[in-house]
């Protein structure tokens, strides 16, 4: 964000980013602690804290892309590329150092997925959950194509609904697509894309006051999920939870949000990227502590290390990468400025 006013205005959204990232850290810390101590983690995994955090991130991404819809194609592309790739490559380097110290250096492979392309494979040796970034980049790419074709914001809202129909139809037809590592032809059909679409169409409705696309999406998704099993009931429930959380975050008064939580949201991308290599390094060393001690150690180390990396990544972004993107803007710096109206009002 640029300027204190805009930071205050979207403090709720930044706080929600922090909460989503923390949910993912908790999921990984408890899971690997159970794994290290031989404790059954099935009951905990049923809580789906990490899944909830990831899907909240997806809905937030969709909403923020709606808020950036006035950017030209070149500015939009540069802003997304500079936001995602430098931090990701820096995280790969950091993970290499941490895991090498732990005695499990990652294996560098000629894998297109490390460029965040949907290649059908993943390099898990870095222990960075970058599969989600592949979906982010796909969503950005499709939106960039729509901007490049000079579509209006209303047209993009309906195009998003049309994409949702295709996804739901594929689900109803039982088209088998892997969630974690789809190919380029499979990824547009994966059901998790609906979280991006929901965020985009919902925020667009808040901005334009045209709720027809959102309610159309809501009705179609509900009917296809309930009567055609096009989307699982679990996903539908998580979509309601995530969308509600983002809606509240966009409407909430900034004064009611703890500033430290909003600041943690600024570091949430780095926290998400860097926490798991730290947790996995502790798991690899496995000091033989009891479960509670392992959970505390992994959680504290993952949060502390991830937030420190997030602070560094955010500083580098503000100082170097964001200015690169700004040079391409054909309009004034909009950052998180709505297309029309005030979605917080």
C-alpha positions as CSV (number, residue, x, y, z in Angstrom):
1,X,0.0,0.0,0.0
2,X,1.0,3.6,-0.5
3,X,0.3,6.3,2.0
4,X,-0.9,6.1,5.6
5,X,-4.5,6.7,4.6
6,X,-4.7,3.7,2.4
7,X,-2.9,1.5,5.0
8,X,-5.5,2.5,7.5
9,X,-8.3,2.0,5.1
10,X,-7.5,-1.7,4.4
11,X,-6.1,-2.6,7.8
12,X,-8.8,-5.2,8.2
13,X,-7.7,-6.9,5.0
14,X,-4.1,-6.9,6.1
15,X,-5.1,-8.3,9.5
16,X,-7.0,-11.1,7.8
17,X,-3.9,-11.9,5.7
18,X,-2.0,-12.4,8.9
19,X,-4.6,-14.6,10.4
20,X,-4.7,-16.8,7.3
21,X,-0.9,-17.1,7.3
22,X,-0.9,-18.0,11.0
23,X,-3.5,-20.7,10.4
24,X,-1.2,-22.3,7.8
25,X,1.8,-22.1,10.2
26,X,-0.2,-23.8,13.0
27,X,-1.3,-26.6,10.6
28,X,2.3,-27.4,9.6
29,X,3.7,-27.0,13.2
30,X,1.3,-29.4,14.7
31,X,1.4,-31.9,11.8
32,X,5.2,-32.2,11.8
33,X,5.3,-32.3,15.6
34,X,2.9,-35.2,15.5
35,X,5.0,-36.8,12.8
36,X,8.2,-36.4,14.8
37,X,6.7,-37.8,18.0
38,X,4.7,-40.6,16.3
39,X,1.4,-39.0,17.4
40,X,-1.8,-39.6,15.5
41,X,-2.7,-36.3,13.8
42,X,-5.9,-37.3,12.0
43,X,-8.2,-35.6,14.5
44,X,-6.3,-32.3,14.2
45,X,-6.1,-32.5,10.4
46,X,-9.9,-32.7,10.3
47,X,-9.9,-29.1,11.6
48,X,-8.4,-28.0,8.2
49,X,-6.8,-24.9,9.6
50,X,-4.2,-24.8,6.8
51,X,-6.7,-25.3,4.1
52,X,-8.9,-22.6,5.6
53,X,-5.9,-20.2,5.6
54,X,-5.0,-21.0,2.0
55,X,-8.6,-20.5,0.8
56,X,-8.9,-17.2,2.7
57,X,-5.7,-16.1,0.8
58,X,-7.3,-17.1,-2.5
59,X,-10.5,-15.1,-1.8
60,X,-8.4,-12.1,-0.7
61,X,-6.3,-12.3,-3.9
62,X,-9.5,-12.3,-6.0
63,X,-10.9,-9.3,-4.1
64,X,-7.6,-7.3,-4.4
65,X,-7.5,-8.0,-8.1
66,X,-10.9,-6.5,-8.4
67,X,-9.6,-3.4,-6.6
68,X,-6.7,-3.1,-9.1
69,X,-8.9,-3.3,-12.2
70,X,-8.2,0.2,-13.4
71,X,-4.5,-0.7,-14.2
72,X,-3.4,-1.0,-17.8
73,X,-2.1,-4.4,-19.0
74,X,1.6,-3.5,-18.7
75,X,1.3,-2.0,-15.3
76,X,-0.8,-4.9,-14.1
77,X,1.6,-7.5,-15.3
78,X,4.6,-5.7,-13.8
79,X,2.9,-5.2,-10.5
80,X,2.1,-8.9,-10.2
81,X,5.4,-10.2,-11.4
82,X,7.4,-8.0,-9.1
83,X,5.2,-8.8,-6.2
84,X,5.4,-12.6,-6.6
85,X,8.7,-13.7,-8.1
86,X,11.5,-11.8,-6.3
87,X,10.1,-12.9,-2.9
88,X,9.6,-16.5,-4.1
89,X,13.2,-16.8,-5.5
90,X,14.5,-15.3,-2.3
91,X,12.6,-17.8,-0.3
92,X,14.1,-20.6,-2.4
93,X,17.6,-19.4,-1.5
94,X,16.7,-19.0,2.2
95,X,15.2,-22.5,2.2
96,X,18.4,-23.9,0.6
97,X,20.5,-22.4,3.4
98,X,18.2,-23.6,6.3
99,X,17.7,-27.1,4.9
100,X,21.4,-27.5,4.1
101,X,22.3,-26.6,7.7
102,X,19.8,-29.3,8.8
103,X,21.4,-31.9,6.6
104,X,18.7,-32.1,4.0
105,X,19.7,-29.8,1.1
106,X,17.0,-29.3,-1.6
107,X,17.5,-30.8,-5.0
108,X,17.4,-28.3,-7.8
109,X,15.7,-29.7,-10.8
110,X,14.8,-28.5,-14.3
111,X,11.2,-28.2,-13.3
112,X,9.0,-25.5,-14.8
113,X,6.9,-25.5,-11.6
114,X,9.8,-23.6,-9.9
115,X,8.9,-20.8,-12.4
116,X,5.4,-21.1,-11.0
117,X,4.1,-22.7,-14.2
118,X,1.6,-25.6,-14.1
119,X,3.9,-28.4,-15.2
120,X,2.1,-31.3,-13.5
121,X,5.0,-31.8,-11.0
122,X,6.3,-30.1,-7.9
123,X,9.7,-29.9,-6.3
124,X,8.9,-30.7,-2.7
125,X,12.5,-30.8,-1.6
126,X,12.5,-27.0,-0.8
127,X,9.5,-27.5,1.5
128,X,7.8,-24.3,0.3
129,X,4.1,-24.7,-0.4
130,X,4.4,-22.9,-3.7
131,X,1.6,-24.9,-5.4
132,X,-0.7,-22.1,-4.3
133,X,1.4,-19.5,-6.2
134,X,0.9,-21.4,-9.4
135,X,-2.8,-20.9,-9.0
136,X,-2.2,-17.2,-8.2
137,X,-0.2,-16.7,-11.4
138,X,-2.8,-18.5,-13.5
139,X,-5.5,-16.2,-12.1
140,X,-3.4,-13.1,-12.7
141,X,-2.6,-14.3,-16.3
142,X,-6.2,-14.8,-17.2
143,X,-7.2,-11.4,-15.7
144,X,-4.3,-9.8,-17.6
145,X,-5.6,-11.3,-20.8
146,X,-9.0,-9.8,-20.1
147,X,-7.5,-6.4,-19.4
148,X,-5.4,-6.7,-22.6
149,X,-8.6,-7.3,-24.6
150,X,-9.9,-4.0,-23.2
151,X,-12.9,-5.6,-21.5
152,X,-14.9,-3.4,-19.1
153,X,-15.1,-4.2,-15.4
154,X,-18.6,-5.4,-15.8
155,X,-17.6,-7.7,-18.6
156,X,-14.8,-9.2,-16.5
157,X,-17.3,-9.9,-13.8
158,X,-19.5,-11.9,-16.1
159,X,-16.4,-13.6,-17.6
160,X,-15.5,-14.7,-14.1
161,X,-19.0,-16.2,-13.7
162,X,-18.6,-18.0,-17.0
163,X,-15.3,-19.5,-15.9
164,X,-17.0,-20.7,-12.7
165,X,-19.7,-22.4,-14.8
166,X,-17.0,-24.3,-16.7
167,X,-15.4,-25.4,-13.5
168,X,-18.7,-26.5,-12.0
169,X,-19.6,-28.3,-15.2
170,X,-16.2,-30.2,-15.1
171,X,-16.9,-31.1,-11.5
172,X,-20.3,-32.4,-12.3
173,X,-18.9,-34.4,-15.2
174,X,-16.4,-35.9,-12.8
175,X,-13.4,-34.6,-14.7
176,X,-10.4,-35.8,-12.8
177,X,-7.9,-33.0,-12.1
178,X,-5.1,-33.1,-9.5
179,X,-5.3,-30.1,-7.1
180,X,-1.6,-29.9,-6.0
181,X,0.1,-30.4,-9.4
182,X,-2.1,-29.8,-12.4
183,X,-0.9,-29.4,-15.9
184,X,-1.5,-26.2,-18.0
185,X,-4.6,-27.7,-19.6
186,X,-6.0,-29.1,-16.2
187,X,-5.5,-26.1,-13.9
188,X,-8.3,-23.9,-15.3
189,X,-10.8,-26.7,-14.4
190,X,-9.7,-27.2,-10.8
191,X,-12.4,-26.4,-8.2
192,X,-10.1,-24.2,-5.9
193,X,-10.2,-21.5,-8.6
194,X,-13.7,-20.8,-7.5
195,X,-12.2,-19.1,-4.4
196,X,-10.4,-16.5,-6.5
197,X,-13.6,-16.0,-8.6
198,X,-15.8,-15.6,-5.5
199,X,-13.4,-12.9,-4.1
200,X,-13.2,-11.1,-7.4
201,X,-16.9,-11.0,-8.1
202,X,-17.8,-10.2,-4.5
203,X,-15.4,-7.2,-4.3
204,X,-16.5,-6.1,-7.7
205,X,-20.1,-6.1,-6.5
206,X,-19.1,-4.0,-3.5
207,X,-17.4,-1.5,-5.8
208,X,-19.8,-1.2,-8.6
209,X,-23.0,-1.9,-6.6
210,X,-23.9,-4.4,-9.4
211,X,-24.6,-7.6,-7.4
212,X,-26.1,-9.5,-10.3
213,X,-22.9,-11.4,-11.2
214,X,-22.3,-12.3,-7.5
215,X,-25.8,-13.6,-6.8
216,X,-25.7,-15.5,-10.1
217,X,-22.5,-17.1,-9.0
218,X,-23.9,-17.8,-5.6
219,X,-27.0,-19.5,-6.9
220,X,-25.2,-21.5,-9.6
221,X,-22.5,-22.7,-7.2
222,X,-25.0,-23.7,-4.6
223,X,-27.3,-25.6,-7.0
224,X,-24.5,-27.4,-8.8
225,X,-22.8,-28.3,-5.5
226,X,-26.0,-29.6,-3.8
227,X,-27.7,-31.3,-6.7
228,X,-24.9,-32.2,-9.0
229,X,-22.0,-32.7,-6.5
230,X,-19.9,-30.3,-8.7
231,X,-18.1,-28.9,-5.7
232,X,-17.7,-30.7,-2.3
233,X,-19.8,-29.6,0.7
234,X,-16.6,-28.9,2.5
235,X,-15.4,-26.5,-0.1
236,X,-18.8,-24.8,-0.2
237,X,-18.7,-24.3,3.5
238,X,-15.1,-23.0,3.4
239,X,-16.1,-20.7,0.6
240,X,-18.9,-19.2,2.7
241,X,-16.5,-18.8,5.7
242,X,-13.7,-17.3,3.6
243,X,-16.0,-14.9,1.6
244,X,-17.7,-13.7,4.8
245,X,-14.3,-13.1,6.5
246,X,-13.1,-11.0,3.5
247,X,-16.4,-9.1,3.3
248,X,-16.1,-8.2,7.0
249,X,-12.4,-7.3,6.6
250,X,-13.2,-4.9,3.8
251,X,-16.0,-3.2,5.7
252,X,-14.6,-3.1,9.2
253,X,-13.5,0.1,10.8
254,X,-9.7,0.4,10.8
255,X,-9.7,1.7,14.4
256,X,-11.0,-1.6,15.7
257,X,-8.1,-3.6,14.1
258,X,-4.9,-4.0,16.2
259,X,-2.2,-2.2,14.3
260,X,0.3,-5.0,15.1
261,X,-2.0,-7.5,13.4
262,X,-2.2,-5.2,10.3
263,X,1.6,-4.9,10.3
264,X,1.9,-8.7,10.5
265,X,-0.3,-8.8,7.4
266,X,2.3,-6.8,5.6
267,X,4.7,-9.6,6.3
268,X,2.3,-12.5,5.7
269,X,3.5,-13.4,2.2
270,X,7.1,-13.8,3.5
271,X,5.7,-15.7,6.5
272,X,3.9,-18.1,4.2
273,X,6.9,-18.7,2.1
274,X,9.6,-19.1,4.8
275,X,7.9,-20.9,7.7
276,X,7.8,-24.5,6.4
277,X,11.5,-24.9,5.7
278,X,12.2,-23.9,9.3
279,X,9.6,-26.3,10.7
280,X,10.9,-29.1,8.5
281,X,14.5,-28.4,9.6
282,X,13.4,-28.9,13.2
283,X,11.5,-32.0,12.3
284,X,14.6,-33.4,10.5
285,X,16.8,-32.8,13.6
286,X,14.0,-34.2,15.8
287,X,15.5,-33.7,19.2
288,X,13.2,-36.2,20.8
289,X,11.2,-33.7,22.8
290,X,7.6,-34.4,23.9
291,X,4.8,-33.4,21.6
292,X,4.0,-30.1,23.4
293,X,7.6,-29.0,23.3
294,X,7.9,-29.8,19.6
295,X,4.7,-27.9,18.9
296,X,6.0,-24.8,20.8
297,X,9.4,-25.0,19.2
298,X,8.1,-25.4,15.7
299,X,5.4,-22.8,16.1
300,X,7.6,-20.2,17.6
301,X,10.5,-20.8,15.2
302,X,8.2,-20.8,12.2
303,X,6.5,-17.6,13.2
304,X,9.6,-15.8,14.2
305,X,11.7,-16.8,11.2
306,X,8.8,-16.3,8.8
307,X,8.0,-12.9,10.1
308,X,11.7,-11.8,9.9
309,X,11.8,-13.1,6.4
310,X,8.5,-11.3,5.7
311,X,9.9,-8.0,7.0
312,X,13.0,-8.3,4.8
313,X,10.9,-9.3,1.8
314,X,8.5,-6.4,2.3
315,X,11.4,-3.9,2.7
316,X,13.0,-5.1,-0.5
317,X,9.6,-4.9,-2.3
318,X,9.0,-1.4,-1.1
319,X,12.5,-0.2,-1.9
320,X,13.2,-1.9,-5.2
321,X,10.5,-4.0,-6.8
322,X,7.4,-1.8,-6.3
323,X,9.2,1.3,-7.9
324,X,9.9,-0.9,-11.0
325,X,6.2,-1.6,-11.4
326,X,5.2,2.0,-10.8
327,X,7.2,3.2,-13.8
328,X,4.7,1.4,-16.0
329,X,1.6,2.8,-14.6
330,X,-0.5,4.7,-17.2
331,X,-2.7,6.2,-14.5
332,X,-2.1,7.4,-11.0
333,X,-1.0,4.8,-8.4
334,X,-4.2,3.0,-7.5
335,X,-2.7,0.3,-5.3
336,X,-5.9,-0.8,-3.5
337,X,-8.2,2.0,-4.8
338,X,-11.7,0.9,-5.9
339,X,-12.9,1.4,-9.5
340,X,-16.0,3.2,-8.4
341,X,-17.4,4.0,-5.1
342,X,-16.0,3.2,-1.6
343,X,-16.3,-0.4,-0.6
344,X,-15.6,0.5,3.0
345,X,-18.5,2.9,3.3
